[in-house]
Amino acid sequence: MASDILAVDIGTSSCKAAVFSLEGELLALGKGSYSLLFPEEGYVEQDPEALFEGVQEAVRQLKEQGIDLSGIKAVSFSAQIAAQCLVDREGRALTNLISWMDTRALEEAVEFTGKFSREETERLTGVDMVVTPSYGIAKLRWLHKHQKEVLEKAFKFVQIKEYLIYRLTGNWVSDATSLKGLVHAQTGQAVDEIMEFIGEPAGLLPEVRKPYEAAGYLKEGVEGFVHLPPGIPVITGWNDMNAAFLGMGALAGNCVGMDLTGTSEHLGCVSRCRETAWEDYEGLNRVPFLAGREVFYGVTSSGGQAVEWFVRDLLEQTDAKSYFEHLFGELEDLSKAEDPDLIFVPYLEGERNPWNNPDARGVFFGLKRRHRQADLAVAVLEGVSFALRAIYERFPRKPEQVIVSGGASFNEVWNQMKADVMQVPFVRLETSEAGCTGAAILAIAALNPGQSLDELAAELFRPAKTLKPRREKRSYYEKKYQRFLKLYHHLEPVFGEGEPGGFNQPVT
C-alpha cells in the first residue's frame, strides 16, 4: 500500500504510529506500549529506551500490515511533555525520564512561585503559567540541588520527543511550547533569569524550531526505521495537546472547544488572540497556538485515569471500554443509575486545573446500602465530567461546540453526559487519532510551504456525530455540580494532612 507521512504520537503509557496519505487519509495504525516506574513515594519515571522500543514496535506493525514504508516522505511527532531526562554527548540517558506525574520537585515549584510573580513569569516566558512539579523549571532545579554530579556529566536536558529526534537525526531539537517556561514562547530563546534561578546554563536546552520545520533528516540504519528512505525530513513536531487540538479542528472556527480524552484529560478553547484579563480565566493556562490564535486550557489529572482505576483496579475488569459498553447495554435508561446524593470526587492523584492541588484525593460521598456497581460507575463518569466543567466555566470565551477526541471519545453515553453537564454540543470525529493527525498536518505543511495551516486543517476536519445538550437534564446536573463544588471545597482543608511536604503545607 502506498504511503506518504509517518506520524508518531507518544503518550504516557503507549504510542501510536500512523501512516497518512498527503491528502490526510489515515491508511494504517500500529501501537506500542511501555511501563511506568515507581522507585519510591512521589517518584514516577520511565526508561527512555523502553519508549523508543515501543515506537519501534508500532512502526514494525505497520510493515506487517503491508504498508510500503519506502514511500514515506516525512516523519513527524506528537509527544507527551513534562517528562524529562539528562543525556550525555553521545545521546545516552544518564537518568530515567521524570514523568509529568512525578511530584519530587514540589519544594522547587513552591520556591519558584515565591521568587517570581505571575506578572514576571508571563513577561519572561511569554505565557501565563502556574509552575508545578511537572514542569522542567522545577525538575531541573531539583536535579541541580540533588544530583549535581549527574548534571556535571550531562550535555542536554530533554523530553522524549527530543530524544527520539536525536536517535533519528543526530540533532537535539525541540519547539517553544514543549519547552514552556524555559524558553520564551515567541522568540524560542532561553530565559536567562529562569536559568539563573535553576543554576544551570542555557546550553542544556535543545535548539528551538517551529513545529512544522524540519529538525533534521533521517540517518541510515536507524534500528526500527531501516525500511524508510534515509534523508527524508524529520519534522520537529509538537506537544501532544497542541498537536491533538490541531488534528481535531482547532483552526476550523473563531472559537473552538477541544476535549482531548486520555489518562489525564485536556479541555481547551482555541480562539483568535485578543486582550484578556487574568481574572477572566483564573486557574487555567494560556499559550500561543498557530495562525494568530491562542489556547486557554486546563488539565484534569482524573480523566481516563479515574475510569481505569474504577474498572481495572477496583473491579478487576480487564478492559474499561468493554466494561462500560456491557454496563450501558444493560441499562435501559442511564437515569436509572443517576442519584443526586451520590458524588464521586475523581482526584485520585491530585488535581492540576483549576485548583492546582496535588494533595486533592478521590472520594465517594453519599453512599447508601442500596447502591450497586452501576450507580458507582455512573458517579465516576459524572465526577470526571464535573471536573471538566470546573475548567470549562473559566474559559474567557465560550465555544459554540466542543470537539472530543481520544480513546474515550467513542463512548456516546459519556459524550452525551458531558454535553448535558456543560450544556454545549459535543462533536465526535470520524477518527480518535487526533495526535497522529496533528503531527501529519505539520508534516504536510512542511512539505507544502505554500499551503496555509488553516486550509489544511479545514480539509482534514471530519466530524462524525454531534450530541446536543438535553434541556431536561440541565436542572439535575446543575444542582449536582454545585454540590460537587461544595464538597470539594469543604474537603480542601483536610487534603494532605499528615503527608510531609503536602502542597497545602508551608515548605520549611
N, C-alpha and C positions, 0 to 999 in steps of 0.2 A: 504494500500500500504506500503510495506517495506521501511525503510529509514535508513540512516546512519549518515549524517552530517547535523547539523543545522547551516547555515551561515547567519549572520545578517549584513546588510550594512546600516549604519546610515548616511543619507545625511543632507543637510541644512534644508529642509522643509518636508522631507518624509524619510521613511525607508522601507527596504525590508527584509523579512525573507525567505530564500530559503532552501529547502531540497535537498541534493545531495546523490547519492549512493557513495560507496567507490571507484567506477570506474570513478567518476566525472560527472555522468549524472544528469542533473537538473530534479528533479521529480515534484516539486511544488513550487509556489511562493505566498507569502502573502505580503500585503502592509499596511503601516500605515502612518499617517501624523500628523503634529503639526504646530504651528504658530510661526512666528517671532514677537517680541515685540519691539516697538519703543517709549520708555518712554520720550525721548527728542532728540533734534537735535544731530546727530552724534552717538547716542546710539542705538545699536541693540542687543537685548537679547532674551533668550529662557528659558522657565521653564524646568528644568531637569526632573521633574516628568512627565510633558506632553510628553517628548521624550520617557521616559520609558513606558508610556501608549501607545504610538504609536507602540513601539516594541511589547508590549503585544497583541495589535490588529493584527499585522502582523502574529504573531505566532498562534493566535486564528483562523485566516483564513485558516492556514494550516490544523488545526484539522478539520475544516468544510469541507475541500476538501477530507477528508478520509485518511489523512496521519497518519500512526501509529507512533506517537511521542515516544512511549515506546521503539522503536528500535533505537533511536538516540544514537550514541556512543560518540559524542563530540559536543560542541558549540564553534563557532569561530566568531570573529567580524572584520569588516572593518568599520571605522568611520571617520567622519569629524574631523579635528584637529583645533587648534587655536580657540576653543570655550570652555572657562574655567569657573569654579565656585569654591567657597570656601565651604568646608563641615566641620561639627564638628565630634567628635569621634564616634558618633552613625550613621554617614553617612547622616545626614540631611543637605540639602543645605542651606547655610547661605546667598547666593546670587543667582541670576539667572546666567545662562551661559552667558558670554560676547562673542558674536558672532565674527567670523573672519571678519565680515563686519563692526564691531564697530570701530570708529575712536577716541574715547575719549583719548586714550593713545598716541596721536600724539606727544605731547611735550616730553613724556618719550622716545619715539623711537628716536627722534632727539637728546635727551640728551645722549642716549646710543651711537649713532654713533659718537657723538662729543668726547666721552671718550675713546671708543675702536676703533682702526683702523681695517681695513679689515684684515690685516695680523694677528693681535692679536686675533680677533674674530675667525678666522679659526684655529689658533693654540690652542685656549682654547676649542673650541666646536667640532673640527674635521670636520666641514662643512664650505663651503663658502656660507654665507648667508647675506642678507640685512635685518636688523631688522626693521620691520614696526609695526604700531599699532596693527596688527593682532596677533603678537607673544606673548607668555607667558611672556617673559622678560619685555616688555613694560607694559603689563596689570598688572602683579604682582607689578611692580614698582608704577603704578598708584594707585593700591589698598593700597600699603604701605603709599603713600602720602595723599590719600583722604578718605580711610576707615580703618584707623588703628584700630579703636575699633572693627570692624568685624574681622580683622585679628587676634586680640588677642584671639578670641573665636575659630578660625579655627584650624583644625587638618591637612587637606590636601588641596592642590590646584590642581584640577583635571579637566580632559576633560570628554566628555560624555562616551567614551569607558571605562575609568576607573570607572566612576560612575556605569555603568551597570555591569561591572565585580564584583564590590563590592556587588551590590544588589544580584548577583547570588552566590557569593562565600564567601563574608566577607573579601576579601583581596583587598588591594589597589595596583594594579599592572599596569604598562604601558610598552611601548617599547621605545627604544632610539630615533627613528625617530619621534615619536609622541611628544616627549619632546625636540625636536630640539632647541638648543640654551641654554637650562637649564642644560642639561647633555652632556657629551662627546659622540659623535656618536659611537665610537668604544668600550669604556670602560663602558658606561652607568652610570658613576659616575657624581654626581652633580659638576658643575663648581664653585669652591669656589669664584673666583674673580667676577663672574657674580652674584652670590647670595649676595655677599657683596655689589655690586652696587645696587641691588634691596633693600637690607636692611632687608632681612628675612632669616631664617635658611633653610638649605637644607632639613631638616626633613619634610618640607611642601610638598615635591615631593614624588610621589609613588615609590615603588620598580620597578626596571627595569629588564625585562626579554626579551629573544628573542621572536620575533613574532610567532614562531612555537612551543614555550614552553607552558606548562600548567600554567595558572595564579592561578588556584585553582580548586575546584571541586564543582559541583552543590549542593547547600543545599536543604534540604527537604522543601516542602511547599512554594516555591517562587511563588508569585502570577503571573499567566500567563504562568508559566513553570511547573505546577504540573503534567502534563502528560508526562514529560521527566523523565527518571530514575535518581534519586539522586545519587550523587557520580561520575557521568561522568565528564571528564575533560572539563574545560572551557579554551579555548586557548587564549593566550594574544592578538593575532591578530595584525593588522597593521593599519596605517593611510589609509584613503580612496584612495589616489593617488597610493601609493605603492602596496596596495592590488589589486587595479584595474589593474595596469600595470602587476602584476604577473598573474592575471587571463586572461589578454589579450594576453599573449605570450611573455613577456619581456625576457624570457630566451630561446626563440626559435632561436636565432641567435647571431652573434657577435656584431651587431649594429642594434637595432630595434627602429623604431619610434612609438610613442604612442600618440593618440589623445583621451583624455577622455572628452566627452561632458557632459555638466551639466549646473547648474546655472552659475558657472564660468567654464572655460574650460582649462584643463591642457594639455599642449603639451610638450612631453619629448622625450629623446633619451637615451636608455639603452645600454651601451656598456661596454666592459671589461676595467678594471681600467688601466690607464697609465698616465704618467706625462702630464699635460695640463696647459698651462699658463692662467692666469686670463683673459688677453685681448682676448683670443680665445673664450670666452663665456660671454663677458661683458653684464650685465643686467639679467643674468639667475642665477639659483640656481644649486648647485652641492651637491649631497648627496649620501652616500653609499647605495647600494642595497643588493643583496644576490649573492652567488656563484661567488665571485670575480668580480662583476660588480658595476657600479655606474650610477647615473641618472643625466643628465643635463636637466633641465626643466624650463618652465615658465608658469605662470598662467595669463590668461586674465580675468579680472573681468566682461567683457561683456558676451561672450558666450551665453548660453541659456537665461540669464537674459535680454539681449537686445532684443532677439526674443520675449520673453514673454511680455516685455513692449510694443513692437510694436503691437502685436496681441491682448493681453488682455486689456491693459490699454489704448492704443491709439485708437484701432479699436473696442474695447469692444466685441471681439470674445471670446468664452468660452474655445476653445481648439486649441492651436497653431498647433499641429500635423495635425488635420483635416483641419485647415485653409490652410496650405501650400499644403497639398495633393489636396485640391479642387482647389487652385490657379494654381498650376503647371499642374493639369489635364486639365485646360482650355487653358494654353499656349501651342501652337503647338511647339514653339521653345523658349527656355529661352532667347535666344539672342534678341528676340523682346522687351524685357523689360530691356536689358542691355543698359547703357548710360554712355559714358566716362566722361560726365560732372557732373553726379550726384554721390556724395560721401557721405557716412554715416560714421562719426567717432563714434564708438559704446561705448565710455567710460562714461556710464550713472552714474556710481558710482566710478569714478576714475579708475586708472589702476595700476596693480601690476608689471607685467613684459612686456616688458623690461624697461619701463620708470620709475617705482616706483613713480607714480604721483597721489596721492589720489585726487588732485584738478582737474584732467582732466575731461572733460564733453563731452556729446554727441552732435553731430552737423549733420544736413542735410545741405550739401553745394551744390550749383548749381541748386537749384530748379527753374523750369520753369512752365509756365502756362499749358503746355501740359502734365506734369507729372501726373500719376494716381497711384492708390493703388499698382498695380503690380510692377510699377517702383520702388516705395519706398521699397516694400518687397524684391526685388532682391538686392537693395542697402544695406539693413540691413544685408542680408546674406553675401554679399561681404565685408562689413565693418568688420564683425567678422572674416572672412577669412583673411583679410589683417592684423588684429591684431594678428592672429596666425602666419602669415608669418613673422611678425616682430620678433617673438620668434624663429621661425624655422631658420631664417638666422643666428642666433647666435649660433646654435649648432656647437661645435668644430669638430664633425664628422657627415656627412650627412648620414642618414639611406637609405637603398635600398628601403624601403617601410614604410608606416605609417599605423599602425593598429588602427582602430577607433571603439570606443565602447561608451556606454551610451545611453540615451534616444533619442538623435538626430542622432544616427549612422544609423538608418534605412531610413533616408532621402537621397535617392540616388542622387537627384539633388544637394544637398549641399555637399555630399561626392565628387561628380564629380567636383564641383566648387573648393573645397579645393585642389583636385589633380591638377587642372588646374592652380590655383593661385600659388601653391608651386612647381609645375612640378615634382611631385613624386607620385607613385602609392599609392592609399588608399585602405586598405583591411578591409572589413566589416566581422565581425564574425557571427557565427550562433546564438549567444545569445548576448544581450546587457547588461547582468547582470555580468559585469566584477568584480565589488567589491565583490559580493557574491561568485563568482568563485574563486577569490584570497583568500578569507577567508577560503573557503572549501579546497583549496590546502594546506594552512597552517595547517589545522586540520588533513588532510590525512597524511601530513608529520609527524605530532606529533604522530599519531597512528602507523606509519610505519617508524621508525627512520632509517631503513636500506636503504630506497629508497631515491635517491637524488632529490632535488627540480627541477633540470634540467630535469630529467626523467619524473617527474610528470607534469611539465609544458608542455613538448613536447607531452605527451599523451592527454592533455586537450586542445591543440591548434587546434581549428576547424574553419578555415576560410570558409566563405560562398561566397564571391564575391570580385574581385579585379577591381578597377576602375583606368584605366591608364590615365595619363595626355594627353590632346589633343594638338598637336603641333600648330594647327591653333588658339588656344586661348592664346598662350604664349605671343604674342606681345600686345594684348589687355590688359591682366591682368598686364603685366609688366609696361606698361605706366600708367595704373590707380593706381597701387600700389605706384609708385613713386610720383604721385600727392597726394595720401593719406598721405604719409610720409611728404611731403612738407606742406600740410595743417595742419597736427598735430603740426609740429614744429613751424609754424607761429602762431598758437593759444596758444602755451605754455605760452607766457608772460602774456596773459590775463586770463588764468585759475586761479581761486582762488582769483581774485581781488575782494575786498570788503567783503571777508569772513575772519573774525578774526581767527587767528591761522592757516591760509592756509599753506599747506605744502611748497609752494614756497616762503613763507614769513619768515623772521627771527623770531625765538622764543625769546621773551624777558622775 
